[in-house]
Amino acid sequence: MKSTEAGEQKLNKKKALAILSSDALSSVAYGPEQILIVLMTVGMAAFWYSLPIAIGVLVLLTALILSYRQIIFAYPHGGGAYVVSKENLGMLPGLIAGGSLLVDYILTVAVSVSAGTDAITSAFPSLHEHNVIIAIVFVLLLTTLNLRGVTESASVLAYPVYLFVLALLVLIGVGLYKVATGQVDPDLHASFGAPVAGISLFLLLKAFASGSSALTGVEAISNAIPNFQSPAPNNAAKTLAAMGILLALLLSGIVLLAYFFGAVPRDEVTVVSQIAEEVFGRHAMYYFIQGTTALILILAANTGFSAFPLLAVNLAKDKFIPRMFTVRGDRLGYSNGIIILGLLSIVLIIAFEGMTEHLIPLYAVGVFIPFTLSQSGMMVKWLRDKPQGWVTKFIINTTGALISFIVTMMFFITKFPQVWSVLIFLPIILFVFYRIRSHYEAVADQLRISTCEEAVPVEGNVIIVPVAGITHVVENSLNYAKSLHAHQVIAVHVPFEREDEAIFEEKWRKWQPDVRLVTLHSPYRSLLAPLIKFIDTVERKAGESNYRVTVIIPQFIPKKGWHNILHNQSSLLLRAHLLYRRDVIVATVPYHLKK
Amino acid sequence: MKSTEAGEQKLNKKKALAILSSDALSSVAYGPEQILIVLMTVGMAAFWYSLPIAIGVLVLLTALILSYRQIIFAYPHGGGAYVVSKENLGMLPGLIAGGSLLVDYILTVAVSVSAGTDAITSAFPSLHEHNVIIAIVFVLLLTTLNLRGVTESASVLAYPVYLFVLALLVLIGVGLYKVATGQVDPDLHASFGAPVAGISLFLLLKAFASGSSALTGVEAISNAIPNFQSPAPNNAAKTLAAMGILLALLLSGIVLLAYFFGAVPRDEVTVVSQIAEEVFGRHAMYYFIQGTTALILILAANTGFSAFPLLAVNLAKDKFIPRMFTVRGDRLGYSNGIIILGLLSIVLIIAFEGMTEHLIPLYAVGVFIPFTLSQSGMMVKWLRDKPQGWVTKFIINTTGALISFIVTMMFFITKFPQVWSVLIFLPIILFVFYRIRSHYEAVADQLRISTCEEAVPVEGNVIIVPVAGITHVVENSLNYAKSLHAHQVIAVHVPFEREDEAIFEEKWRKWQPDVRLVTLHSPYRSLLAPLIKFIDTVERKAGESNYRVTVIIPQFIPKKGWHNILHNQSSLLLRAHLLYRRDVIVATVPYHLKK
């Protein structure tokens, strides 16, 4: 960790709140709507149930905020669900949490971008039929930006979040004022408390589970404590509290307005858009609200991209995913991760046809499984360490774990048709994790000096130089080959036509009389097949006297990078083939062109 | 050419007809419909004009068949439009023909697959909304098959063509019998010769141009003469004649039936499907017709894939496209070409939303431009060579050239909104062709021994071995390095943590006391940056005394290929960077794992 910190600027509370809560706060753009979608199945008269359900969600929010506050102080170096679960519950629960999160980052991108697109197409209905394309363009944009290295800490990213909060607070304020002053037709909303035919506990639980999708993202702050100014844990805890209050305000405001204005979930227009239109009409303020909503949702998608490498380093250190993810400075793993993330979220968007409400159950399950595991991990930690006042702490995390567990179960029970795939993907991911680890361990075993036999010393070298013509590139490579004091240097040429063969041999004798030339006629226009066959023969003979074979590939390097697609394709193939299939050393001698 | 022939089996006439005419014969599945689509704009009363227009198309067909018959005898080694135009008209016309054809292979795939999908969704209307997805799946399938090396000469590919011809002949026979015996309501068809309001010469020309899209693909046989059994030109000419007769039969049959049964072009059901349903009802024979139609169209798409490498070899020999396309035996260029072809045709299918009639004008223009150029080339050839009986030959090709030119112009005049993009893409392609050629020439200039200064001999070598740990891989590489008698061997280690540094140095001193070790602490977890900086320093010093620097990369090769994604990522990056950016030799020493 130490080595990465140095490169980043520390966050103050105001900036941290903006940057780390875009995921959580943006959830209010789709969370309340999910409650109504479930209630609508028994009729609009049931909409008044959204109010008690919202209160339930707020209780859940309070429990989660208090639980995460404790994680912040217990894991000041960053308490991701993977680390907390692994340290306290063991490897398997840790991996379940880690695996869920990996999948969840893909869903964060897919859900947030889809919801952001909904906000835009609600404002411009003619774009509605192009939803999927617009969402894909946004993902491609985010992928490109992240590949080029936009970091979460860029200051510009803070404005949209505050603008979004401001826009929604104005909407809620003006909206509630209109309701209070009787400017809203009371017939619009279902009467509170009226009995509704067909309502059931199952349905209410389903609506509650759907509504809790508004809480996705609250874990972000506890993962990023090392990025805070010191005292980091205190500042992080205060930021978490502020985020909790904002989220509670926005959530209850939107639910109340949706109820009073009688918003009905529709495919083409989001609930927030309906409310904004009712309150302000389709004027500047409406477009401002839709714009900031879209913007914060795109930012929330971005958190998927930036959270991935943090988790990946931890998984790679434990050898469950490829080692390249540990070398953060060279951005190789990082780039691969970003591309995979972008591609898979595009696949999800296409598969679900960009319909946010179908993606959300999967997303929420992927969030609440690690929630449950990390809270349970904290329970175990308190029981084991028993610090001062551990009973209160234990009770808080137990409450958090229990509620998270109940919500997870509710998703599996009430929305099984939408979330069953988690039960298939998660075991597959765990299997892959374990396979990768056991492969790394097998390799380490074979490479360890103590356990294997002594390496045989090299007695001498035979050098093969494939030559395409009589050029400066070849001359350069031959000069290098001669300087290595090898036992033998052989030049090899592969002509496609018999006539070319004799001409070339003649020219060669005049140019390099002291280097032996072998020509291999290739009637089927293959360069590699005869070359490899020849190298095999030489290698077999050299191996008998413990000589090593080195193939020197002459290669000219054009001035501009893209020119490479016009050259060197065959040497690329040859190098790859020799390296992976044969036991010869491959050396490339570059000749840099000047223009 | 000689070298490729040997690997392929020669085609007899029956097989050649099947394999080489799928593109042309399949055109009758969409050609007649295109005429009706244009006539429909003034009303169904105008449908009787489809009969005289079809006669015009048949005249055009006759002219083209006669013209291509002459090309067959004049260019017995294969007279692609590129070769014929280049040799007789000059480089620029040749490249225009070649460029048009390159684009056209993409369109062959897109049009044929879209039309094949139409045949399927006509039979199963519930699939209609998934047209684009189905078409994409077919393209992916063809791409995969071609990458795996399905050749045009596979015998199975012959059956669908004969089945299709059989199916359509039965359809035409039974259909015309029903018409003749008065089983078809005479009110169904517009009365022949009746005046139609709104008809214009412009519209008729447009309908004629559209109908001539049924002739795409007639050039295939003249490109493939070397594949015929000897006497190749005679056999090819006979096959061409047979194809012309079949095409004429099917085309006139379908146009007649469409007229008598009063088929009206519709988005969801093709004209052939409508006729088949009228004649047989939705029974076995109907599904047989739709099935063979879909199959032959997919086969026609396949000709795009197999024609591409033939053209590519010719363009690559002249250095207008990357050289890799000349090395046919190693299939590198071939594979790249297939992937690019597949991807671009998918892009076209998505962009045109799988609507065949919107793709066809572009496709037809791309076909008739090379038609015109190769016929004009033949005119020039006869004028220049003046062989026996050249006047007749000249007249035939002049007729062919004129009609092709007129059809091309008709497309530009009557369908400009759909074909203007050709005028943009073609110049861009020509520009790229010339840029690639001038780049190759510049490179050849620099590499030619005679024109440049003498290479400086190498005085000695410095070898750098980056080491990740004390393992057998490193031991193996160090043994090799020592065997090269270099001036100096330096091992370099990059630890991320200060503590690791001292421990490693201590271990090294005990293990390899005679090899100098340099450690480069990297606080930002980058492996490459410090390594490259060090190599740069060594290279600068070595360059002063004309020593060359060799970086030896120890690399273990896992047993299974896919394991590589778990390893060696950093060495891949290092190798690429050193090779393309620095003037050092990069040698990779493989250490093959046994399990």
Interface residues (C-beta under 8 A of the other chain):
Chain A: S3 T4 A6 G7 P322 R323 M324 T326 V327 R328 G329 D330 L332 G333 I436 H439 Y440 A442 V443 Q446 L447 R448 I449 C452 A455 P457 V458 E459 G460 N461 G469 I470 T471 H472 V473 E475 N476 N479 Y480 K482 S483 L484 H485 F496 E497 W511 S522 P523 Y524 R525 S526 L527 L528 A529 R548 T550 Q555 F556 I557 P558 G561 H563 N564 I565 L566 H567 Q569 S570 L573 R575 L579 Y580 R582 D583 V584 I585 V586 A587 T588 V589 P590 H592 L593 K594 K595
Chain B: K2 S3 T4 A6 G7 P322 R323 M324 T326 V327 R328 G329 D330 L332 G333 I436 H439 Y440 A442 V443 Q446 L447 R448 I449 C452 A455 P457 V458 E459 G460 N461 G469 I470 T471 H472 V473 E475 N476 N479 Y480 K482 S483 L484 H485 F496 E497 W511 S522 P523 Y524 R525 S526 L527 L528 A529 R548 T550 Q555 F556 I557 P558 G561 H563 N564 I565 L566 H567 Q569 S570 L573 L579 Y580 R582 D583 V584 I585 V586 A587 T588 V589 P590 H592 L593 K594 K595
